[in-house]
Amino acid sequence: MPRFHFHVHDGRNLPDEEGTVLRDAQVASFQAIRFAGEILKDDADRVMSNGGWRLEVTDDAGLVLFQMGFLVDGWSTLRDEPGSGS
């Protein structure tokens, strides 16, 4: 079975050196969506502080199969508003 790598880019590069063995690219796409949801749920501060992030899925040869991203637009304005806790 093929190995897929889930690389996170959020102002710094966090390569997935080990990867995950999955049945095919469709299963990898569902896994990527779940992983992205976990990042948004569990590490929102990191996502917000960098203005967004991108998840890139590659095969074992390094070929980018697909990517997804989350962009936070206007966050710096919200942080600076009175009462925002900053």
MMTF fields as JSON, N, C-alpha, C and O atoms, coordinates in Angstrom:
{
  "mmtfVersion": "1.0.0",
  "mmtfProducer": "UNKNOWN",
  "numBonds": 343,
  "numAtoms": 344,
  "numGroups": 86,
  "numChains": 1,
  "numModels": 1,
  "chainsPerModel": [1],
  "groupsPerChain": [86],
  "chainIdList": ["A"],
  "bondAtomList": [4, 2, 8, 6, 12, 10, 16, 14, 20, 18, 24, 22, 28, 26, 32, 30, 36, 34, 40, 38, 44, 42, 48, 46, 52, 50, 56, 54, 60, 58, 64, 62, 68, 66, 72, 70, 76, 74, 80, 78, 84, 82, 88, 86, 92, 90, 96, 94, 100, 98, 104, 102, 108, 106, 112, 110, 116, 114, 120, 118, 124, 122, 128, 126, 132, 130, 136, 134, 140, 138, 144, 142, 148, 146, 152, 150, 156, 154, 160, 158, 164, 162, 168, 166, 172, 170, 176, 174, 180, 178, 184, 182, 188, 186, 192, 190, 196, 194, 200, 198, 204, 202, 208, 206, 212, 210, 216, 214, 220, 218, 224, 222, 228, 226, 232, 230, 236, 234, 240, 238, 244, 242, 248, 246, 252, 250, 256, 254, 260, 258, 264, 262, 268, 266, 272, 270, 276, 274, 280, 278, 284, 282, 288, 286, 292, 290, 296, 294, 300, 298, 304, 302, 308, 306, 312, 310, 316, 314, 320, 318, 324, 322, 328, 326, 332, 330, 336, 334, 340, 338],
  "bondOrderList": [1, 1, 1, 1, 1, 1, 1, 1, 1, 1, 1, 1, 1, 1, 1, 1, 1, 1, 1, 1, 1, 1, 1, 1, 1, 1, 1, 1, 1, 1, 1, 1, 1, 1, 1, 1, 1, 1, 1, 1, 1, 1, 1, 1, 1, 1, 1, 1, 1, 1, 1, 1, 1, 1, 1, 1, 1, 1, 1, 1, 1, 1, 1, 1, 1, 1, 1, 1, 1, 1, 1, 1, 1, 1, 1, 1, 1, 1, 1, 1, 1, 1, 1, 1, 1],
  "groupList": [{"groupName": "MET", "atomNameList": ["N", "CA", "C", "O"], "elementList": ["N", "C", "C", "O"], "formalChargeList": [0, 0, 0, 0], "bondAtomList": [1, 0, 2, 1, 3, 2], "bondOrderList": [1, 1, 2], "singleLetterCode": "M", "chemCompType": "L-PEPTIDE LINKING"}, {"groupName": "PRO", "atomNameList": ["N", "CA", "C", "O"], "elementList": ["N", "C", "C", "O"], "formalChargeList": [0, 0, 0, 0], "bondAtomList": [1, 0, 2, 1, 3, 2], "bondOrderList": [1, 1, 2], "singleLetterCode": "P", "chemCompType": "L-PEPTIDE LINKING"}, {"groupName": "ARG", "atomNameList": ["N", "CA", "C", "O"], "elementList": ["N", "C", "C", "O"], "formalChargeList": [0, 0, 0, 0], "bondAtomList": [1, 0, 2, 1, 3, 2], "bondOrderList": [1, 1, 2], "singleLetterCode": "R", "chemCompType": "L-PEPTIDE LINKING"}, {"groupName": "PHE", "atomNameList": ["N", "CA", "C", "O"], "elementList": ["N", "C", "C", "O"], "formalChargeList": [0, 0, 0, 0], "bondAtomList": [1, 0, 2, 1, 3, 2], "bondOrderList": [1, 1, 2], "singleLetterCode": "F", "chemCompType": "L-PEPTIDE LINKING"}, {"groupName": "HIS", "atomNameList": ["N", "CA", "C", "O"], "elementList": ["N", "C", "C", "O"], "formalChargeList": [0, 0, 0, 0], "bondAtomList": [1, 0, 2, 1, 3, 2], "bondOrderList": [1, 1, 2], "singleLetterCode": "H", "chemCompType": "L-PEPTIDE LINKING"}, {"groupName": "VAL", "atomNameList": ["N", "CA", "C", "O"], "elementList": ["N", "C", "C", "O"], "formalChargeList": [0, 0, 0, 0], "bondAtomList": [1, 0, 2, 1, 3, 2], "bondOrderList": [1, 1, 2], "singleLetterCode": "V", "chemCompType": "L-PEPTIDE LINKING"}, {"groupName": "ASP", "atomNameList": ["N", "CA", "C", "O"], "elementList": ["N", "C", "C", "O"], "formalChargeList": [0, 0, 0, 0], "bondAtomList": [1, 0, 2, 1, 3, 2], "bondOrderList": [1, 1, 2], "singleLetterCode": "D", "chemCompType": "L-PEPTIDE LINKING"}, {"groupName": "GLY", "atomNameList": ["N", "CA", "C", "O"], "elementList": ["N", "C", "C", "O"], "formalChargeList": [0, 0, 0, 0], "bondAtomList": [1, 0, 2, 1, 3, 2], "bondOrderList": [1, 1, 2], "singleLetterCode": "G", "chemCompType": "PEPTIDE LINKING"}, {"groupName": "ASN", "atomNameList": ["N", "CA", "C", "O"], "elementList": ["N", "C", "C", "O"], "formalChargeList": [0, 0, 0, 0], "bondAtomList": [1, 0, 2, 1, 3, 2], "bondOrderList": [1, 1, 2], "singleLetterCode": "N", "chemCompType": "L-PEPTIDE LINKING"}, {"groupName": "LEU", "atomNameList": ["N", "CA", "C", "O"], "elementList": ["N", "C", "C", "O"], "formalChargeList": [0, 0, 0, 0], "bondAtomList": [1, 0, 2, 1, 3, 2], "bondOrderList": [1, 1, 2], "singleLetterCode": "L", "chemCompType": "L-PEPTIDE LINKING"}, {"groupName": "GLU", "atomNameList": ["N", "CA", "C", "O"], "elementList": ["N", "C", "C", "O"], "formalChargeList": [0, 0, 0, 0], "bondAtomList": [1, 0, 2, 1, 3, 2], "bondOrderList": [1, 1, 2], "singleLetterCode": "E", "chemCompType": "L-PEPTIDE LINKING"}, {"groupName": "THR", "atomNameList": ["N", "CA", "C", "O"], "elementList": ["N", "C", "C", "O"], "formalChargeList": [0, 0, 0, 0], "bondAtomList": [1, 0, 2, 1, 3, 2], "bondOrderList": [1, 1, 2], "singleLetterCode": "T", "chemCompType": "L-PEPTIDE LINKING"}, {"groupName": "ALA", "atomNameList": ["N", "CA", "C", "O"], "elementList": ["N", "C", "C", "O"], "formalChargeList": [0, 0, 0, 0], "bondAtomList": [1, 0, 2, 1, 3, 2], "bondOrderList": [1, 1, 2], "singleLetterCode": "A", "chemCompType": "L-PEPTIDE LINKING"}, {"groupName": "GLN", "atomNameList": ["N", "CA", "C", "O"], "elementList": ["N", "C", "C", "O"], "formalChargeList": [0, 0, 0, 0], "bondAtomList": [1, 0, 2, 1, 3, 2], "bondOrderList": [1, 1, 2], "singleLetterCode": "Q", "chemCompType": "L-PEPTIDE LINKING"}, {"groupName": "SER", "atomNameList": ["N", "CA", "C", "O"], "elementList": ["N", "C", "C", "O"], "formalChargeList": [0, 0, 0, 0], "bondAtomList": [1, 0, 2, 1, 3, 2], "bondOrderList": [1, 1, 2], "singleLetterCode": "S", "chemCompType": "L-PEPTIDE LINKING"}, {"groupName": "ILE", "atomNameList": ["N", "CA", "C", "O"], "elementList": ["N", "C", "C", "O"], "formalChargeList": [0, 0, 0, 0], "bondAtomList": [1, 0, 2, 1, 3, 2], "bondOrderList": [1, 1, 2], "singleLetterCode": "I", "chemCompType": "L-PEPTIDE LINKING"}, {"groupName": "LYS", "atomNameList": ["N", "CA", "C", "O"], "elementList": ["N", "C", "C", "O"], "formalChargeList": [0, 0, 0, 0], "bondAtomList": [1, 0, 2, 1, 3, 2], "bondOrderList": [1, 1, 2], "singleLetterCode": "K", "chemCompType": "L-PEPTIDE LINKING"}, {"groupName": "TRP", "atomNameList": ["N", "CA", "C", "O"], "elementList": ["N", "C", "C", "O"], "formalChargeList": [0, 0, 0, 0], "bondAtomList": [1, 0, 2, 1, 3, 2], "bondOrderList": [1, 1, 2], "singleLetterCode": "W", "chemCompType": "L-PEPTIDE LINKING"}],
  "groupTypeList": [0, 1, 2, 3, 4, 3, 4, 5, 4, 6, 7, 2, 8, 9, 1, 6, 10, 10, 7, 11, 5, 9, 2, 6, 12, 13, 5, 12, 14, 3, 13, 12, 15, 2, 3, 12, 7, 10, 15, 9, 16, 6, 6, 12, 6, 2, 5, 0, 14, 8, 7, 7, 17, 2, 9, 10, 5, 11, 6, 6, 12, 7, 9, 5, 9, 3, 13, 0, 7, 3, 9, 5, 6, 7, 17, 14, 11, 9, 2, 6, 10, 1, 7, 14, 7, 14],
  "groupIdList": [1, 2, 3, 4, 5, 6, 7, 8, 9, 10, 11, 12, 13, 14, 15, 16, 17, 18, 19, 20, 21, 22, 23, 24, 25, 26, 27, 28, 29, 30, 31, 32, 33, 34, 35, 36, 37, 38, 39, 40, 41, 42, 43, 44, 45, 46, 47, 48, 49, 50, 51, 52, 53, 54, 55, 56, 57, 58, 59, 60, 61, 62, 63, 64, 65, 66, 67, 68, 69, 70, 71, 72, 73, 74, 75, 76, 77, 78, 79, 80, 81, 82, 83, 84, 85, 86],
  "secStructList": [7, 7, 3, 3, 3, 3, 3, 3, 3, 1, 1, 1, 3, 3, 7, 7, 1, 1, 7, 3, 3, 7, 1, 7, 2, 2, 2, 2, 2, 2, 2, 2, 2, 2, 2, 2, 2, 2, 2, 2, 2, 2, 7, 2, 2, 2, 2, 2, 2, 6, 6, 3, 3, 3, 3, 3, 3, 3, 3, 6, 6, 7, 7, 3, 3, 3, 3, 3, 3, 3, 3, 7, 7, 1, 2, 2, 2, 2, 2, 6, 1, 6, 6, 1, 7, 7],
  "xCoordList": [0.847, 0.0, 0.887, 1.992, 0.404, 1.214, 1.3, 0.454, 2.35, 2.589, 2.332, 2.778, 1.614, 1.279, 1.855, 1.915, 2.276, 2.876, 1.994, 1.523, 1.779, 0.899, 1.758, 2.037, 2.172, 3.076, 2.27, 1.368, 2.604, 1.922, 2.824, 4.013, 2.24, 2.941, 2.13, 0.998, 2.716, 1.994, 2.937, 2.939, 3.719, 4.747, 6.075, 7.133, 6.004, 7.19, 6.792, 5.608, 7.753, 7.461, 7.59, 8.602, 6.557, 6.574, 6.379, 5.258, 7.491, 7.369, 7.001, 7.422, 6.225, 5.858, 6.853, 6.623, 7.944, 9.016, 8.59, 8.969, 7.805, 7.432, 6.317, 6.383, 5.299, 4.162, 3.248, 3.505, 2.179, 1.172, 0.811, 0.538, 0.811, 0.431, -1.094, -1.745, -1.645, -3.095, -3.417, -2.547, -4.658, -5.064, -4.867, -4.344, -5.289, -5.195, -5.342, -5.508, -5.28, -5.34, -6.688, -6.754, -7.753, -9.06, -9.09, -9.589, -8.565, -8.489, -7.586, -7.883, -6.489, -5.589, -6.299, -6.051, -7.179, -7.896, -8.834, -8.939, -9.515, -10.378, -9.553, -9.953, -8.401, -7.508, -7.016, -6.914, -6.714, -6.256, -7.334, -7.033, -8.574, -9.675, -9.822, -10.013, -9.735, -9.816, -8.659, -8.857, -7.458, -6.267, -6.399, -6.078, -6.867, -7.072, -8.077, -7.876, -9.149, -10.141, -9.551, -9.88, -8.678, -8.019, -7.142, -7.136, -6.401, -5.546, -6.394, -6.078, -7.464, -8.329, -8.96, -9.089, -9.346, -10.0, -9.016, -9.29, -7.875, -6.955, -5.869, -5.274, -5.595, -4.467, -4.85, -4.082, -6.039, -6.543, -5.626, -5.47, -5.013, -4.122, -2.966, -2.594, -2.403, -1.284, -1.743, -1.042, -2.913, -3.452, -3.691, -3.315, -4.317, -4.647, -3.393, -3.333, -2.399, -1.211, -0.4, 0.371, -0.569, 0.169, -0.686, -0.208, -1.925, -2.801, -3.345, -3.975, -3.103, -3.605, -2.571, -1.493, -2.909, -1.996, -2.412, -3.489, -1.524, -1.782, -1.315, -0.256, -2.114, -1.767, -1.544, -2.411, -0.377, 0.007, 0.188, 0.91, -0.459, -0.357, 0.469, 0.167, 1.516, 2.394, 2.457, 2.122, 2.899, 3.175, 4.599, 5.28, 5.045, 6.371, 7.5, 8.609, 7.231, 8.241, 8.287, 9.147, 7.365, 7.341, 6.409, 6.353, 5.683, 4.735, 3.533, 2.903, 3.215, 2.063, 0.792, 0.565, -0.023, -1.27, -2.417, -3.251, -2.458, -3.455, -3.05, -2.195, -3.685, -3.437, -4.713, -5.611, -4.768, -5.905, -5.351, -4.298, -6.062, -5.581, -6.7, -7.881, -6.294, -7.224, -6.595, -5.516, -7.266, -6.766, -7.58, -8.811, -6.893, -7.558, -7.321, -6.204, -8.366, -8.265, -8.871, -10.002, -8.12, -8.627, -8.342, -8.773, -7.617, -7.352, -6.574, -6.861, -5.599, -4.811, -5.7, -5.466, -6.705, -7.644, -8.458, -8.648, -8.936, -9.729, -8.913, -9.428, -7.652, -6.795, -6.592, -6.463, -6.56, -6.251, -7.466, -7.325, -8.65, -9.849, -9.909, -9.491, -10.433, -10.593, -11.465, -12.472, -11.055, -11.835, -11.535, -12.189, -10.542, -10.233, -9.352, -9.128, -8.846, -8.008, -6.544, -5.745, -6.151, -4.742, -4.05, -2.855],
  "yCoordList": [-1.189, 0.0, 1.245, 1.223, 2.319, 3.537, 4.303, 4.17, 5.102, 5.948, 7.398, 7.85, 8.116, 9.52, 10.367, 9.941, 11.577, 12.5, 13.734, 14.266, 14.183, 15.311, 16.444, 16.478, 17.365, 18.454, 19.699, 20.102, 20.3, 21.508, 22.711, 22.691, 23.755, 25.023, 26.117, 26.404, 26.721, 27.749, 28.869, 29.27, 29.357, 30.326, 29.631, 30.262, 28.356, 27.491, 26.174, 25.85, 25.435, 24.165, 23.025, 22.901, 22.193, 21.022, 19.782, 19.306, 19.263, 18.113, 16.839, 16.63, 16.014, 14.698, 13.708, 13.16, 13.487, 12.625, 11.157, 10.437, 10.721, 9.306, 8.924, 7.881, 9.767, 9.46, 8.41, 7.887, 8.114, 7.153, 6.248, 6.724, 4.959, 3.996, 3.927, 3.633, 4.202, 4.185, 3.462, 3.283, 3.056, 2.259, 2.998, 2.431, 4.286, 5.031, 6.53, 6.95, 7.328, 8.788, 9.264, 10.284, 8.548, 8.954, 8.836, 9.73, 7.749, 7.578, 8.662, 9.204, 8.977, 10.036, 11.385, 12.186, 11.646, 12.926, 13.022, 14.084, 11.935, 11.945, 12.103, 12.812, 11.44, 11.563, 13.004, 13.524, 13.646, 15.04, 15.961, 16.868, 15.741, 16.571, 16.383, 17.355, 15.152, 14.901, 15.577, 16.197, 15.451, 16.046, 17.566, 18.189, 18.159, 19.608, 20.035, 21.047, 19.275, 19.58, 19.533, 20.369, 18.563, 18.466, 19.68, 20.222, 20.112, 21.289, 22.514, 23.26, 22.728, 23.884, 23.823, 24.849, 22.65, 22.496, 22.628, 23.332, 21.961, 21.85, 22.91, 23.125, 23.572, 24.509, 25.804, 26.331, 26.314, 27.527, 28.72, 29.545, 28.831, 29.965, 30.002, 31.068, 28.839, 28.784, 29.168, 29.887, 28.693, 29.025, 30.523, 31.16, 31.083, 32.508, 33.38, 34.399, 33.003, 33.842, 33.92, 34.86, 32.945, 32.948, 33.403, 33.419, 33.769, 34.234, 33.122, 33.38, 31.893, 30.755, 29.66, 29.741, 28.65, 27.526, 26.738, 26.935, 25.843, 25.006, 23.591, 23.39, 22.619, 21.208, 20.666, 20.764, 20.099, 19.579, 18.07, 17.599, 17.323, 15.862, 15.42, 15.766, 14.649, 14.162, 12.637, 12.003, 12.079, 10.644, 10.437, 11.4, 9.201, 8.89, 9.475, 9.662, 9.767, 10.369, 11.891, 12.537, 12.475, 13.922, 14.662, 15.892, 13.949, 14.577, 15.091, 14.335, 16.387, 16.966, 16.441, 16.664, 15.752, 15.183, 16.168, 16.308, 16.845, 17.883, 18.679, 18.266, 19.825, 20.663, 21.38, 21.59, 21.742, 22.513, 23.571, 23.389, 24.661, 25.736, 26.425, 26.257, 27.199, 27.977, 29.347, 29.478, 30.367, 31.738, 32.536, 32.508, 33.249, 34.129, 35.55, 36.062, 36.181, 37.525, 38.518, 38.335, 39.576, 40.595, 40.33, 41.099, 39.247, 38.897, 39.976, 40.242, 40.612, 41.647, 42.807, 43.405, 43.14, 44.203, 43.805, 44.616, 42.579, 42.109, 42.076, 42.406, 41.684, 41.6, 42.956, 43.057, 44.008, 45.341, 46.111, 47.234, 45.539, 46.24, 46.274, 45.321, 47.379, 47.45, 46.299, 45.952, 45.718, 44.627, 43.275, 42.286, 43.221, 41.938, 41.058, 39.89, 41.618, 40.821, 40.874, 40.187, 41.668, 41.752, 42.849, 43.072],
  "zCoordList": [0.0, 0.0, 0.0, 0.541, -0.603, -0.705, 0.618, 1.502, 0.712, 1.886, 1.487, 0.432, 2.333, 2.091, 3.22, 4.373, 2.859, 3.821, 3.927, 2.922, 5.163, 5.456, 6.027, 7.225, 5.159, 5.538, 5.903, 5.169, 7.043, 7.504, 7.251, 7.568, 6.676, 6.434, 7.124, 6.732, 8.149, 8.901, 9.343, 10.507, 8.418, 8.757, 9.015, 9.028, 9.216, 9.291, 8.642, 8.562, 8.19, 7.527, 8.525, 9.215, 8.595, 9.47, 8.603, 8.425, 8.062, 7.167, 7.923, 9.061, 7.283, 7.802, 7.203, 6.124, 7.902, 7.392, 7.325, 6.402, 8.301, 8.392, 7.425, 6.775, 7.331, 6.473, 7.079, 8.163, 6.359, 6.806, 5.635, 4.533, 5.878, 4.844, 4.804, 5.806, 3.631, 3.435, 2.129, 1.276, 1.986, 0.819, -0.497, -1.456, -0.549, -1.804, -1.533, -0.388, -2.602, -2.475, -1.944, -1.258, -2.25, -1.727, -0.202, 0.481, 0.324, 1.776, 2.368, 3.432, 1.684, 2.149, 2.188, 3.089, 1.224, 1.222, 2.419, 3.032, 2.763, 3.946, 5.217, 6.141, 5.258, 6.412, 6.541, 7.652, 5.427, 5.443, 5.999, 6.776, 5.614, 6.12, 7.629, 8.36, 8.094, 9.544, 10.281, 11.326, 9.732, 10.336, 10.38, 11.392, 9.294, 9.252, 10.315, 10.987, 10.472, 11.499, 12.895, 13.737, 13.149, 14.453, 14.709, 15.814, 13.694, 13.855, 14.175, 15.101, 13.419, 13.657, 15.047, 15.715, 15.476, 16.777, 17.929, 18.901, 17.829, 18.958, 19.006, 20.062, 17.905, 17.866, 17.161, 16.355, 17.466, 16.804, 17.023, 16.123, 18.204, 18.467, 17.474, 16.984, 17.182, 16.237, 14.836, 14.124, 14.445, 13.124, 13.031, 12.046, 14.061, 14.047, 14.09, 13.403, 14.877, 15.022, 13.736, 13.544, 12.861, 11.599, 10.418, 9.284, 10.664, 9.591, 8.718, 7.693, 9.12, 8.369, 8.27, 8.86, 7.524, 7.326, 6.093, 5.53, 5.699, 4.525, 4.834, 5.429, 4.425, 4.549, 3.147, 2.279, 2.946, 1.633, 1.758, 2.637, 0.89, 0.914, -0.285, -1.427, -0.007, -1.069, -1.021, -0.02, -2.144, -2.144, -1.644, -1.293, -1.611, -1.072, -1.913, -1.412, -3.187, -4.064, -3.929, -4.529, -3.145, -2.956, -3.897, -3.862, -4.732, -5.649, -4.857, -4.117, -5.014, -4.322, -4.984, -6.173, -4.216, -4.72, -4.563, -5.458, -3.434, -3.2, -1.972, -1.189, -1.829, -0.664, -0.272, -1.087, 0.977, 1.465, 2.404, 3.016, 2.506, 3.344, 4.086, 3.783, 5.059, 5.861, 6.018, 6.594, 5.508, 5.545, 6.538, 6.508, 7.42, 8.371, 7.893, 7.971, 7.401, 6.842, 7.827, 8.277, 8.166, 9.065, 10.531, 11.391, 10.835, 12.231, 12.955, 14.122, 12.316, 12.995, 13.411, 14.461, 12.626, 12.979, 14.203, 15.109, 14.24, 15.378, 16.658, 17.726, 16.57, 17.753, 18.383, 19.603, 17.571, 18.067, 18.554, 19.039, 18.439, 18.887, 20.403, 21.061, 20.975, 22.43, 22.922, 22.305, 24.046, 24.62, 24.021, 24.352, 23.132, 22.493, 23.364, 23.046, 24.473, 25.355, 25.002, 25.639, 24.003, 23.613, 24.368, 24.175]
}
